[in-house]
Amino acid sequence: MNAPRVGITGPGGYLGSLLCRHLQERGISFAPLGRADGIEVDKPAALEALPASVSTLVHMAARTGVADSWANAEEVLRFNVLATLEAVRVARQRGLRLIILSSYPYGRAPQLPTDESQPTESMNPYGSSKLLSEQLVLDSARLHGFPALSLRIFNVYGREPEGHHTLPAQIWQQLRTGGGTVRVKDAEPRRDYLFVDDLCAALVRAIESDWPSAGVFNLGTGCNYSVRELVEAFGGMLGQKLELVDERQLRKGEIPATLCDTRRFAAAFTWSPQVSLQEGLRSYLDHPC
């Protein structure tokens, strides 16, 4: 096996495990850097184990989940910031290229579609930890001169493991267990849904491309759908009219709509999403969560 040229923190997570699969399929050698490999990335000097052959570090290890971040704010902030600081430290010392995954940071964005110039707004402790981590990476990269990318991910779905609760997965789980009725808290919010394979393809494009400086890029599709439209799309896929029960429970701080301006990443890395919403939802038939 070739010496690894990519390091992956969080290789056992939802996104990390799928990226590892994509890298294997492309014949790109990588070093997994997770707990199963004896590495706790939030500990000091944890990434000293990174092989010398690695030139790109993809930092995906994180405590995730908006609801959980309210219940465990201190742990979410501690882990996400300390793990990012360790990734920054090793990138700075070794001159590595560093890629981090951020999350949707724009709150109630004043402009749709939303580009990278829009102001950021944290809505929860998880969002705060990702914004702080992003700033730590960009500041250090600019100061110390190593290349770094922060990829701001809108809503990712598809191929979720058991218990992973993206909204499409929640709807599909109801359909699997409850017949033709779907119950939702609010049917109107609109989201930009990016299929996970398209996200992994974007990451592979970044790994295989040259980028000499630090930058921030959005990743999404440029299309958005309401919860109601998701349910209708599932009904079309299954060939049946589903009953939608809208409880009209408006969440405090709800964002009415997200819509990604994808042009910057698409132009820099010659990438575009390939999986339509209908194709992505159809994948649940083959990969039940």
C-alpha positions as CSV (number, residue, x, y, z in Angstrom):
1,M,0.0,0.0,0.0
2,N,1.3,3.5,-0.9
3,A,2.3,5.8,1.9
4,P,-0.7,7.9,3.0
5,R,-0.9,11.4,1.6
6,V,-4.1,12.4,3.4
7,G,-4.9,12.4,7.1
8,I,-8.6,12.1,8.2
9,T,-9.7,13.0,11.7
10,G,-13.1,11.7,12.7
11,P,-12.9,8.7,10.2
12,G,-15.5,6.7,12.2
13,G,-18.2,9.4,12.0
14,Y,-21.0,9.7,9.5
15,L,-19.2,12.0,7.0
16,G,-15.7,10.8,7.8
17,S,-16.5,7.1,7.1
18,L,-18.1,8.0,3.8
19,L,-15.1,10.2,2.7
20,C,-12.8,7.3,3.5
21,R,-14.8,5.1,1.2
22,H,-14.7,7.7,-1.6
23,L,-10.9,8.0,-1.2
24,Q,-10.5,4.2,-1.3
25,E,-12.5,4.1,-4.5
26,R,-10.3,6.8,-6.1
27,G,-7.1,5.0,-5.0
28,I,-6.1,7.9,-2.7
29,S,-4.1,6.6,0.3
30,F,-5.0,8.0,3.7
31,A,-4.3,7.7,7.4
32,P,-7.4,7.4,9.7
33,L,-6.9,9.4,12.9
34,G,-9.7,8.5,15.3
35,R,-10.3,6.8,18.6
36,A,-10.4,3.4,16.9
37,D,-6.8,4.1,15.9
38,G,-5.8,5.1,19.4
39,I,-6.0,8.9,18.8
40,E,-8.0,11.3,20.8
41,V,-7.7,14.4,18.7
42,D,-8.7,16.9,21.4
43,K,-5.7,15.9,23.5
44,P,-2.3,17.7,23.3
45,A,0.1,16.4,20.7
46,A,-2.5,13.8,19.6
47,L,-1.6,14.3,15.9
48,E,2.1,13.6,16.4
49,A,1.1,10.2,15.1
50,L,0.4,11.7,11.7
51,P,2.6,9.9,9.1
52,A,5.3,12.1,7.6
53,S,4.1,11.3,4.1
54,V,0.8,13.2,4.7
55,S,0.5,16.5,3.0
56,T,-3.2,17.2,3.4
57,L,-5.1,17.0,6.7
58,V,-8.9,16.8,6.5
59,H,-10.3,17.7,10.0
60,M,-13.7,16.1,10.4
61,A,-13.7,15.2,14.1
62,A,-16.4,17.1,16.0
63,R,-19.2,16.9,18.5
64,T,-22.3,17.6,16.4
65,G,-26.0,18.1,16.8
66,V,-27.8,21.4,17.6
67,A,-30.1,20.0,20.2
68,D,-27.2,18.1,22.0
69,S,-25.2,21.3,22.0
70,W,-27.7,23.0,24.2
71,A,-27.7,20.1,26.6
72,N,-23.9,19.7,26.6
73,A,-22.7,23.2,25.5
74,E,-19.4,23.0,27.5
75,E,-18.4,19.6,26.1
76,V,-19.3,20.6,22.5
77,L,-17.3,23.8,22.7
78,R,-14.4,22.2,24.5
79,F,-14.0,19.3,22.2
80,N,-14.5,21.2,18.9
81,V,-12.2,24.0,19.8
82,L,-9.4,21.9,21.3
83,A,-9.5,19.3,18.4
84,T,-9.3,22.2,15.9
85,L,-6.4,23.7,17.8
86,E,-4.5,20.4,17.6
87,A,-5.2,20.2,13.8
88,V,-4.0,23.8,13.4
89,R,-0.9,23.1,15.5
90,V,0.3,20.1,13.4
91,A,-0.6,21.9,10.1
92,R,1.4,25.0,11.2
93,Q,4.4,22.9,12.3
94,R,4.5,20.7,9.3
95,G,3.3,23.1,6.6
96,L,0.3,20.9,5.8
97,R,-2.7,21.8,3.7
98,L,-5.7,21.9,6.1
99,I,-9.4,21.3,5.2
100,I,-12.0,21.8,7.8
101,L,-15.8,21.2,7.7
102,S,-17.8,24.1,9.0
103,S,-21.6,24.3,9.1
104,Y,-24.3,26.7,7.9
105,P,-23.2,29.9,9.7
106,Y,-25.5,32.6,8.3
107,G,-28.6,32.5,10.6
108,R,-31.5,34.4,9.0
109,A,-29.4,35.4,6.0
110,P,-30.4,38.8,4.6
111,Q,-29.7,37.6,1.0
112,L,-30.8,34.4,-0.8
113,P,-29.0,32.7,-2.3
114,T,-26.4,33.3,0.3
115,D,-22.7,33.8,-0.7
116,E,-19.6,33.8,1.5
117,S,-19.7,37.6,1.9
118,Q,-22.8,37.6,4.0
119,P,-22.5,38.2,7.8
120,T,-22.3,35.2,10.0
121,E,-24.6,34.6,13.0
122,S,-24.5,31.8,15.5
123,M,-27.8,30.3,16.6
124,N,-26.6,27.7,19.1
125,P,-23.5,26.4,20.9
126,Y,-22.6,24.0,18.1
127,G,-22.7,26.8,15.6
128,S,-20.6,29.0,17.9
129,S,-18.0,26.2,18.2
130,K,-17.8,25.9,14.4
131,L,-17.5,29.6,13.8
132,L,-14.8,29.9,16.4
133,S,-12.9,26.9,15.0
134,E,-13.1,28.4,11.5
135,Q,-11.7,31.7,12.7
136,L,-8.8,29.9,14.5
137,V,-7.9,28.1,11.3
138,L,-8.1,31.1,9.0
139,D,-6.2,33.4,11.4
140,S,-3.4,30.8,11.9
141,A,-3.2,30.0,8.2
142,R,-2.8,33.6,7.2
143,L,-0.3,34.3,10.0
144,H,1.9,31.2,9.5
145,G,1.5,30.8,5.8
146,F,-0.1,27.3,5.4
147,P,-3.0,26.7,3.0
148,A,-6.4,26.2,4.6
149,L,-10.0,25.7,3.5
150,S,-13.1,26.0,5.5
151,L,-16.1,24.4,3.8
152,R,-19.4,25.8,5.0
153,I,-21.9,22.9,4.6
154,F,-25.6,23.6,4.2
155,N,-27.9,20.6,4.8
156,V,-26.3,17.2,4.1
157,Y,-28.4,14.0,3.8
158,G,-28.3,10.5,2.6
159,R,-26.7,7.1,3.6
160,E,-27.3,8.0,7.3
161,P,-26.4,5.4,9.9
162,E,-29.1,4.2,12.3
163,G,-30.1,7.0,14.7
164,H,-28.8,9.8,12.5
165,H,-31.6,12.3,12.3
166,T,-31.5,14.4,9.2
167,L,-34.9,15.5,8.2
168,P,-35.2,13.2,5.1
169,A,-34.1,10.3,7.3
170,Q,-36.8,11.2,9.9
171,I,-39.5,11.3,7.2
172,W,-38.3,8.0,5.7
173,Q,-38.3,6.3,9.1
174,Q,-41.9,7.3,9.6
175,L,-42.8,5.9,6.2
176,R,-41.1,2.6,7.1
177,T,-43.0,2.2,10.3
178,G,-46.2,4.2,10.0
179,G,-47.5,3.6,6.5
180,G,-48.7,6.6,4.5
181,T,-48.8,9.3,7.2
182,V,-46.0,11.7,8.0
183,R,-46.1,13.9,11.1
184,V,-43.9,17.0,11.2
185,K,-43.6,19.9,13.6
186,D,-43.5,22.6,10.8
187,A,-44.0,21.9,7.1
188,E,-42.9,25.3,5.8
189,P,-39.1,25.9,6.4
190,R,-37.1,25.5,3.2
191,R,-33.6,24.0,3.2
192,D,-30.8,23.5,0.6
193,Y,-30.2,19.7,0.7
194,L,-26.8,18.4,-0.5
195,F,-26.5,14.6,-1.0
196,V,-23.6,13.2,1.0
197,D,-22.0,11.6,-2.1
198,D,-21.8,15.1,-3.7
199,L,-20.2,16.5,-0.5
200,C,-17.6,13.7,-0.6
201,A,-16.9,14.3,-4.3
202,A,-16.4,18.0,-3.4
203,L,-13.9,17.1,-0.7
204,V,-12.0,14.8,-3.1
205,R,-11.9,17.6,-5.7
206,A,-10.4,19.9,-3.0
207,I,-7.8,17.2,-1.9
208,E,-6.7,16.7,-5.6
209,S,-6.6,20.4,-6.4
210,D,-4.0,23.2,-5.8
211,W,-5.0,26.0,-3.5
212,P,-2.1,28.0,-2.1
213,S,-3.9,30.3,0.4
214,A,-6.7,30.3,3.0
215,G,-10.3,30.6,2.0
216,V,-13.9,30.0,2.9
217,F,-16.4,28.2,0.5
218,N,-20.1,27.4,0.7
219,L,-21.2,23.9,-0.3
220,G,-24.8,23.3,-1.3
221,T,-26.9,22.8,-4.4
222,G,-28.5,26.2,-5.2
223,C,-32.0,24.7,-4.8
224,N,-34.2,24.6,-1.7
225,Y,-37.3,22.6,-0.7
226,S,-39.8,22.9,2.1
227,V,-40.6,20.1,4.4
228,R,-43.9,19.7,2.6
229,E,-42.1,19.4,-0.7
230,L,-39.9,16.7,0.8
231,V,-42.9,14.7,1.8
232,E,-44.5,15.1,-1.6
233,A,-41.2,14.0,-3.3
234,F,-41.2,10.9,-1.2
235,G,-44.8,10.2,-2.2
236,G,-43.9,10.6,-5.9
237,M,-41.0,8.2,-5.4
238,L,-43.3,5.6,-3.7
239,G,-46.1,6.2,-6.2
240,Q,-48.7,7.1,-3.5
241,K,-50.3,10.2,-2.0
242,L,-49.0,10.7,1.6
243,E,-50.9,12.3,4.4
244,L,-49.0,15.2,5.9
245,V,-49.8,16.1,9.5
246,D,-48.4,19.6,10.2
247,E,-48.4,20.3,13.9
248,R,-47.5,24.0,13.2
249,Q,-45.0,24.1,16.2
250,L,-42.8,27.0,15.2
251,R,-39.3,26.5,16.8
252,K,-37.8,29.5,18.6
253,G,-35.2,31.1,16.4
254,E,-36.4,29.1,13.3
255,I,-34.7,30.0,10.0
256,P,-37.4,30.3,7.3
257,A,-35.1,29.4,4.4
258,T,-31.6,28.6,3.4
259,L,-30.3,28.7,-0.2
260,C,-26.6,28.3,-1.1
261,D,-24.8,30.4,-3.6
262,T,-22.5,27.6,-4.9
263,R,-20.6,29.7,-7.5
264,R,-17.4,30.3,-5.7
265,F,-16.5,26.6,-4.9
266,A,-17.8,25.5,-8.3
267,A,-15.5,28.0,-10.1
268,A,-12.4,27.3,-8.0
269,F,-12.7,23.4,-8.1
270,T,-14.7,22.6,-11.2
271,W,-17.4,20.9,-9.1
272,S,-21.2,20.8,-9.3
273,P,-23.7,18.6,-7.4
274,Q,-24.7,15.6,-9.5
275,V,-27.5,14.0,-7.4
276,S,-31.0,15.5,-7.7
277,L,-33.3,15.5,-4.6
278,Q,-35.4,12.8,-6.2
279,E,-32.4,10.6,-6.8
280,G,-31.1,11.2,-3.3
281,L,-34.4,10.3,-1.7
282,R,-34.6,7.2,-3.9
283,S,-31.4,6.0,-2.3
284,Y,-33.3,5.4,0.9
285,L,-34.9,2.4,-0.8
286,D,-31.4,0.8,-1.1
287,H,-29.8,2.2,2.1
288,P,-32.5,2.2,4.8
289,C,-31.5,4.1,7.9
